[in-house]
Amino acid sequence: MKGHILVTSYRDIRHPHWGGAEVIMYEVFRRIRRAGFKVSFLCSNFPGGGAVDEVDGMRIHRIGNTYDFNFRVPGFLRGFARREGVTLVAEDVNKIPFFSPRFLRGIPTLGIVPHLFGKTVFQEVAWPLAAYVYAYEQLIPRVYRNCYFSVLSDTTKEDLVSRGLRAERIRVIRSGIDHEEHKPPPVRESAPGPVLVYLGRLKKYKRIDLAILAMPRILESVPDAQYWIVGEGDHRKSLEALVAAMGLGNSVRFCGLKTGVEKLEILHRSRILVYTSPKEGWGLSVIEANATGCPAVASDSPGLKESVRDGQTGFLVPHGDVPALAETLVRLLKDDDLWMSLSRAGIDWARQYTWERSAAETLDLIEEVLRVGDGATGAAAGGSGGEGAV
């Protein structure tokens, strides 16, 4: 065994509210386990979850719940790391950080950052909670000052550097996709019907409502257009209320969570993926859609402006500009030749993103962190952060 990695994350892949971040951690670290590491997960519990679980040879330990998990992590870390011989903590620095370097001595922390909320958190939750999350994020540069980081996009790297973290210790590692589950139809002689699709968690900050607001303009030009919202989340009821208030019940469909064959069938029937979030770590759903031949129209925002090749695999529009969004969607709904060109380019673009590549790049980074040793923990020992051997 090369070492024991403890992955800390709010949710595991079996959590009822799993999302893209959980998929990435699961897919990457199950491959790292196959490379010779022991891998354990520490996550928050959920009704029916159980305190201990196992998936693909990785033991999952669950404690607390969504609201108190970050407070319970330090105590668990100290005891578990000592008993189980943990050699590296891979912390999913997402939502509220756990500040692992402050509670462990002699064990480096690798920060894995999909993206940081910054001020967008105030678009998602009430002010007191948003201020709490925002304040915690401000402490990241101090606590993790000498840690290594894996990030999904150049914009997230730039964000971390702007906060005072060291650029040379930040690696951009794109997520992969499962190309068996995301592939184009065997034969496609024409563009699909006028179906727009959103694929992901239904969260307020993702601004799924922008495409709903654009639908009246779209229907003026494409009367049979449909918008399928695929996924679940705590913002669903608000979105349903908006659809009802706008009288769009015949044009907007809530499909619920779909995976596997059902998800692939929806993507094959969809003409355009619509993703209007103000910030994403990268845009996993964009690459998944591209792999099936579905172009994307997305906000010109951090993360998405890297996963969408504007004018080649889809289009970027100014975030929040509903008329521009509607105009771009109508253009792509009506122009079959343009759609076919973007579809073919998207399939080629998506081919390079594999979980094997993501895992290999993460493994290289892990081995570098282990060579550097406790110097990577920075604040862990409260010292100068000098580098030393493992």
Stockholm file with secondary structure:
# STOCKHOLM 1.0

chainA/1-390         MKGHILVTSYRDIRHPHWGGAEVIMYEVFRRIRRAGFKVSFLCSNFPGGGAVDEVDGMRIHRIGNTYDFNFRVPGFLRGFARREGVTLVAEDVNKIPFFSPRFLRGIPTLGIVPHLFGKTVFQEVAWPLAAYVYAYEQLIPRVYRNCYFSVLSDTTKEDLVSRGLRAERIRVIRSGIDHEEHKPPPVRESAPGPVLVYLGRLKKYKRIDLAILAMPRILESVPDAQYWIVGEGDHRKSLEALVAAMGLGNSVRFCGLKTGVEKLEILHRSRILVYTSPKEGWGLSVIEANATGCPAVASDSPGLKESVRDGQTGFLVPHGDVPALAETLVRLLKDDDLWMSLSRAGIDWARQYTWERSAAETLDLIEEVLRVGDGATGAAAGGSGGEGAV
#=GR chainA/1-390 SS CCCEEEEECSCCTTSTTCCHHHHHHHHHHHHHHHTTCEEEEEEECCTTCCSEEEETTEEEEEESCTTTHHHHHHHHHHHHHHHHTCCEEEEECCSSCCCHHHHCSSCCEEEEESCCCGGGGGGTSCHHHHHHHHHHHHTHHHHTTTCEEEESSHHHHHHHHHTTCCGGGEEECCCCBCTTTSCCCSCCCSCCCSEEEEESCCCGGGCTHHHHHHHHHHHHHCTTCEEEEECCCTTHHHHHHHHHHTTCTTTEEEEECCCHHHHHHHHHHCSEEEECCSCCSSCHHHHHHHHTTCCEEEESCTTHHHHSCBTTTEEEECTTCHHHHHHHHHHHHHCHHHHHHHHHHHHHHHTTCBHHHHHHHHHHHHHHHHHHGGGGGGGGTTSCCCCCCC
#=GC SS_cons         CCCEEEEECSCCTTSTTCCHHHHHHHHHHHHHHHTTCEEEEEEECCTTCCSEEEETTEEEEEESCTTTHHHHHHHHHHHHHHHHTCCEEEEECCSSCCCHHHHCSSCCEEEEESCCCGGGGGGTSCHHHHHHHHHHHHTHHHHTTTCEEEESSHHHHHHHHHTTCCGGGEEECCCCBCTTTSCCCSCCCSCCCSEEEEESCCCGGGCTHHHHHHHHHHHHHCTTCEEEEECCCTTHHHHHHHHHHTTCTTTEEEEECCCHHHHHHHHHHCSEEEECCSCCSSCHHHHHHHHTTCCEEEESCTTHHHHSCBTTTEEEECTTCHHHHHHHHHHHHHCHHHHHHHHHHHHHHHTTCBHHHHHHHHHHHHHHHHHHGGGGGGGGTTSCCCCCCC
//
